[in-house]
Amino acid sequence: MIEYYKSMADGIIIKRPELESGTWMNVVSPTEQEIEEISQKFAIPRDYIQDALDTEERSRIELKRAAEEVSHSLVIVDCPFETKDELGFPMYETMPIGIILTEEVIVTVSLKKSPVIESIIASKIEQYDTASHTRFLLQILYAVSYFYLKYLNQLIGVTNRLEGKIKQSMKNEQLYAFMAVQKSLVFFATALQSNKAILDKMQDVEHFMQNQENHDLLRDVVIENKQAIAMTDTYTQIISGMSDIFSSVISNNLNMVMKFLTSFTIILSLPTIVGSIYGMNVKLPFAESAHAFNGIMLFTFLITACVTIVFWRKNYF
């Protein structure tokens, strides 16, 4: 699927029916025919497009330089997206998005729709300028860092909710959900370090640093990325320690329930024992007494009450 977008004077992005000057081309899950068409029309190497469609592709950058006869620049960045694990629990993964800069147009390539690209199309974060390729590239990278921070905050909220539930839990469901959070942080840590490498390289490229606005925007992107890395590292360490604690909490909750059931079973067995003894077909004390039943019931109640009080004081309930 190939779509064309263009920013207006007020920064709002609108969809265009065809390629125009200052247009952004968004390519999602292209067919072989579309790849060939884009490659031939803009003289883009097929590898640039195909690499962005590889789910295992890591972040990298290939920038054109004035001294080289290279007409295109390629930036592949890992972007986060929300998904579910094998058990249906929410988690976050990353996928590569290729950003190709040509003389005529800026092209983004992804295997499927990305929330980052969708937010840019909806202009939910800031005003965009598709005509300025370098600045628009930096704005995309800033949006990527923004979404990492957004999803990290959501993971923090999920962790806090799980912590509240797991205090009373005896099931494994919360642990499975907790494991999904751990997997998300692992994906984020790997992707953010890869993104950091390309941002460091961009800081060394002259044409990113000549324009003061681009210089400031790139600095903001670097800061946001570093903040996301710091948050990921911090919560990875916290969750690593909490994982064992949560397992112990669930085991302890189960032990408390078993202790309660065992104590309750002992208490219920006392009337049964007394009733079984006086139900035997042999001569027993008070068998001929008219008040035998009342006496036995009173004795049973007293011994049951005493045992209950003892268990209560020992916190068996």
C-alpha positions as CSV (number, residue, x, y, z in Angstrom):
1,M,0.0,0.0,0.0
2,I,1.3,3.4,-1.0
3,E,-0.1,6.6,0.3
4,Y,0.9,10.2,-0.2
5,Y,0.7,12.9,2.4
6,K,1.6,16.6,2.5
7,S,1.8,19.2,5.3
8,M,0.0,22.4,4.9
9,A,1.1,25.9,6.1
10,D,-0.5,25.3,9.5
11,G,1.4,22.0,10.0
12,I,-1.7,19.8,9.4
13,I,-1.0,16.7,7.3
14,I,-3.5,15.8,4.6
15,K,-3.7,12.9,2.2
16,R,-3.0,13.6,-1.4
17,P,-4.1,11.5,-4.4
18,E,-0.7,11.5,-6.1
19,L,2.9,12.6,-5.8
20,E,3.5,16.3,-5.5
21,S,6.3,18.6,-4.5
22,G,7.0,18.4,-0.8
23,T,5.1,15.1,-0.5
24,W,5.7,12.3,2.0
25,M,5.3,8.8,0.7
26,N,4.2,6.2,3.2
27,V,4.6,2.6,2.1
28,V,3.1,-0.2,4.2
29,S,3.6,-3.9,3.4
30,P,4.3,-3.2,-0.3
31,T,4.0,-5.9,-3.0
32,E,6.9,-6.9,-5.2
33,Q,5.5,-4.8,-8.0
34,E,5.2,-1.8,-5.7
35,I,8.8,-2.2,-4.5
36,E,10.0,-2.4,-8.1
37,E,8.0,0.6,-9.1
38,I,9.4,2.8,-6.2
39,S,12.9,1.6,-6.8
40,Q,12.8,2.5,-10.5
41,K,10.9,5.8,-10.1
42,F,13.2,7.3,-7.5
43,A,16.4,5.2,-8.2
44,I,16.2,3.7,-4.7
45,P,18.2,0.5,-4.1
46,R,15.8,-2.4,-3.5
47,D,17.8,-3.3,-0.5
48,Y,16.8,-0.1,1.2
49,I,13.1,-1.1,1.0
50,Q,13.5,-4.8,1.7
51,D,15.7,-4.2,4.7
52,A,13.0,-2.1,6.3
53,L,10.6,-5.0,5.8
54,D,12.8,-7.4,7.7
55,T,11.4,-7.9,11.2
56,E,14.9,-8.8,12.5
57,E,16.6,-5.7,11.0
58,R,18.4,-3.6,13.5
59,S,18.6,0.2,13.6
60,R,21.2,1.6,11.2
61,I,21.9,4.7,9.2
62,E,23.4,5.3,5.7
63,L,23.7,9.1,5.0
64,K,24.7,10.7,1.8
65,R,27.7,13.1,2.0
66,A,28.6,16.0,-0.2
67,A,31.9,14.3,-1.2
68,E,30.2,11.1,-2.3
69,E,28.1,10.3,-5.3
70,V,25.2,9.0,-3.2
71,S,21.8,10.4,-3.9
72,H,19.9,8.7,-1.0
73,S,20.0,8.5,2.7
74,L,18.6,5.6,4.7
75,V,17.6,5.5,8.4
76,I,16.1,2.4,9.9
77,V,14.8,2.9,13.4
78,D,13.0,0.5,15.8
79,C,9.6,1.7,16.7
80,P,7.4,0.3,19.5
81,F,3.9,-1.0,19.1
82,E,1.3,-2.7,21.3
83,T,0.5,-6.4,20.9
84,K,-0.4,-9.5,23.0
85,D,1.7,-12.5,24.0
86,E,0.9,-16.1,23.4
87,L,-1.4,-16.2,26.5
88,G,-3.3,-13.1,25.5
89,F,-1.7,-10.7,27.9
90,P,-0.9,-7.1,26.6
91,M,2.8,-6.4,25.9
92,Y,4.9,-4.2,23.6
93,E,7.3,-5.2,20.9
94,T,9.3,-3.2,18.3
95,M,9.5,-3.2,14.5
96,P,11.8,-1.5,12.1
97,I,10.7,1.5,10.0
98,G,12.8,2.6,7.1
99,I,13.1,6.3,6.3
100,I,14.5,7.1,2.9
101,L,15.5,10.6,1.9
102,T,15.7,11.4,-1.9
103,E,16.0,14.6,-3.8
104,E,12.3,14.5,-4.7
105,V,10.5,12.9,-1.7
106,I,10.9,11.3,1.7
107,V,9.7,7.7,1.9
108,T,8.8,5.7,5.0
109,V,8.6,1.9,4.7
110,S,7.1,-0.5,7.2
111,L,5.8,-4.1,7.3
112,K,2.6,-3.0,8.9
113,K,0.9,0.1,10.2
114,S,2.8,1.7,13.1
115,P,1.2,3.9,15.8
116,V,4.1,6.3,15.4
117,I,3.3,6.9,11.7
118,E,-0.5,7.0,12.4
119,S,0.0,9.7,15.1
120,I,2.1,11.7,12.6
121,I,-0.7,11.4,10.0
122,A,-3.2,12.6,12.6
123,S,-0.7,15.4,13.7
124,K,-1.3,14.6,17.4
125,I,2.1,15.5,18.7
126,E,3.3,18.6,16.8
127,Q,3.3,20.4,13.5
128,Y,5.2,18.7,10.7
129,D,6.9,19.9,7.6
130,T,7.1,17.2,4.9
131,A,8.8,19.6,2.4
132,S,11.9,19.8,4.6
133,H,13.2,16.2,4.5
134,T,15.9,16.6,7.1
135,R,13.6,18.2,9.6
136,F,10.8,15.8,9.0
137,L,13.2,12.9,9.5
138,L,14.1,14.4,12.9
139,Q,10.4,14.9,13.7
140,I,9.7,11.2,13.0
141,L,12.6,10.2,15.3
142,Y,11.2,12.5,18.0
143,A,7.8,10.8,17.6
144,V,9.5,7.4,18.1
145,S,11.1,8.5,21.3
146,Y,7.8,10.0,22.5
147,F,6.1,6.7,22.0
148,Y,8.8,4.8,23.9
149,L,8.2,7.1,26.9
150,K,4.4,6.8,26.5
151,Y,4.5,3.0,26.5
152,L,7.0,2.9,29.4
153,N,4.6,5.0,31.5
154,Q,1.8,2.5,30.5
155,L,4.0,-0.4,31.6
156,I,4.6,1.3,34.9
157,G,0.8,1.6,35.4
158,V,0.4,-2.1,34.5
159,T,3.1,-3.1,37.0
160,N,1.4,-1.1,39.8
161,R,-1.9,-2.7,39.1
162,L,-0.4,-6.2,39.1
163,E,1.4,-5.4,42.4
164,G,-2.0,-4.6,43.9
165,K,-3.7,-7.7,42.6
166,I,-0.9,-10.1,43.4
167,K,-1.0,-9.4,47.1
168,Q,-4.3,-11.4,47.3
169,S,-3.7,-13.7,44.4
170,M,-3.1,-17.5,44.4
171,K,-3.2,-18.0,40.6
172,N,-0.5,-17.8,38.0
173,E,-2.3,-15.3,35.8
174,Q,-0.7,-12.2,37.3
175,L,2.8,-13.8,36.9
176,Y,2.1,-14.4,33.3
177,A,1.1,-10.8,32.9
178,F,4.2,-9.8,34.8
179,M,6.3,-11.9,32.4
180,A,4.8,-9.9,29.5
181,V,6.0,-6.7,31.1
182,Q,9.5,-8.1,31.4
183,K,9.5,-9.2,27.8
184,S,8.4,-5.7,26.7
185,L,11.2,-4.1,28.7
186,V,13.8,-6.4,27.0
187,F,12.5,-5.4,23.6
188,F,12.6,-1.7,24.5
189,A,16.2,-2.0,26.0
190,T,17.6,-3.6,22.8
191,A,15.8,-1.2,20.4
192,L,16.6,2.0,22.3
193,Q,20.3,1.1,22.4
194,S,20.2,0.6,18.6
195,N,18.4,3.9,18.1
196,K,21.0,5.6,20.3
197,A,23.8,4.5,18.0
198,I,22.1,6.1,14.9
199,L,21.4,9.3,16.8
200,D,25.1,9.5,17.9
201,K,26.1,9.1,14.3
202,M,23.7,11.8,13.1
203,Q,25.3,14.2,15.5
204,D,28.5,13.8,13.7
205,V,27.0,14.5,10.2
206,E,27.5,18.1,9.2
207,H,24.3,18.9,7.4
208,F,22.3,17.9,10.5
209,M,24.2,20.4,12.6
210,Q,24.4,23.4,10.3
211,N,20.8,24.5,10.7
212,Q,20.2,25.7,14.3
213,E,16.6,24.4,14.3
214,N,17.6,21.0,13.2
215,H,20.5,21.0,15.7
216,D,18.0,21.8,18.6
217,L,15.5,19.2,17.4
218,L,18.2,16.5,17.1
219,R,19.4,17.4,20.6
220,D,15.8,17.0,21.9
221,V,15.5,13.6,20.2
222,V,18.8,12.5,21.8
223,I,17.6,13.7,25.3
224,E,14.2,11.9,24.9
225,N,16.0,8.7,23.8
226,K,18.4,8.8,26.7
227,Q,15.5,9.4,29.1
228,A,13.7,6.3,27.7
229,I,16.9,4.3,28.1
230,A,17.3,5.4,31.7
231,M,13.6,4.6,32.5
232,T,13.9,1.2,30.8
233,D,17.1,0.3,32.8
234,T,15.6,1.4,36.0
235,Y,12.4,-0.6,35.7
236,T,14.2,-3.6,34.3
237,Q,16.2,-3.7,37.6
238,I,13.1,-3.1,39.7
239,I,11.0,-5.8,38.0
240,S,13.9,-8.3,38.1
241,G,13.8,-8.1,41.8
242,M,10.0,-8.0,42.1
243,S,9.6,-11.2,40.0
244,D,11.0,-13.4,42.8
245,I,9.1,-11.5,45.4
246,F,5.8,-12.0,43.6
247,S,6.4,-15.7,43.2
248,S,7.0,-15.9,47.0
249,V,3.9,-13.8,47.7
250,I,1.7,-16.2,45.7
251,S,3.2,-19.2,47.4
252,N,2.7,-17.6,50.8
253,N,-0.9,-16.7,50.0
254,L,-1.5,-20.3,49.1
255,N,0.1,-21.5,52.4
256,M,-2.1,-19.2,54.4
257,V,-5.2,-20.6,52.7
258,M,-4.1,-24.1,53.3
259,K,-3.4,-23.3,57.0
260,F,-7.0,-21.9,57.3
261,L,-8.5,-24.9,55.7
262,T,-6.5,-27.3,57.8
263,S,-7.5,-25.5,61.0
264,F,-11.2,-25.3,59.9
265,T,-11.1,-29.1,59.1
266,I,-9.7,-29.9,62.6
267,I,-12.5,-27.9,64.2
268,L,-15.2,-29.5,62.2
269,S,-13.8,-33.0,63.0
270,L,-14.3,-32.6,66.8
271,P,-18.1,-32.9,66.7
272,T,-17.8,-35.7,64.3
273,I,-15.4,-37.6,66.6
274,V,-17.7,-37.1,69.6
275,G,-20.8,-38.1,67.6
276,S,-19.0,-41.2,66.2
277,I,-18.0,-42.4,69.7
278,Y,-21.6,-42.0,71.1
279,G,-23.0,-43.7,68.0
280,M,-21.3,-47.0,68.7
281,N,-23.5,-50.0,69.8
282,V,-21.9,-50.4,73.2
283,K,-22.6,-49.2,76.7
284,L,-21.3,-45.7,77.2
285,P,-21.4,-43.2,80.1
286,F,-24.7,-41.3,80.5
287,A,-26.4,-43.7,78.0
288,E,-29.4,-44.1,80.4
289,S,-29.6,-40.5,81.4
290,A,-32.5,-38.4,80.2
291,H,-30.2,-35.4,79.7
292,A,-27.4,-37.3,77.8
293,F,-28.1,-35.6,74.5
294,N,-28.0,-32.1,76.0
295,G,-24.8,-32.9,77.9
296,I,-23.0,-34.4,74.9
297,M,-24.0,-31.4,72.8
298,L,-22.8,-29.0,75.5
299,F,-19.5,-30.8,75.8
300,T,-19.0,-30.8,72.1
301,F,-19.7,-27.1,71.9
302,L,-17.3,-26.3,74.7
303,I,-14.4,-28.3,73.3
304,T,-15.0,-26.9,69.8
305,A,-15.1,-23.3,71.2
306,C,-11.9,-23.8,73.1
307,V,-10.0,-25.2,70.1
308,T,-11.3,-22.3,68.0
309,I,-10.1,-19.7,70.5
310,V,-6.7,-21.3,70.6
311,F,-6.4,-21.4,66.8
312,W,-7.6,-17.8,66.6
313,R,-5.0,-16.6,69.1
314,K,-2.3,-18.4,67.1
315,N,-3.5,-16.6,63.9
316,Y,-4.4,-19.8,62.2
317,F,-7.4,-18.0,60.7
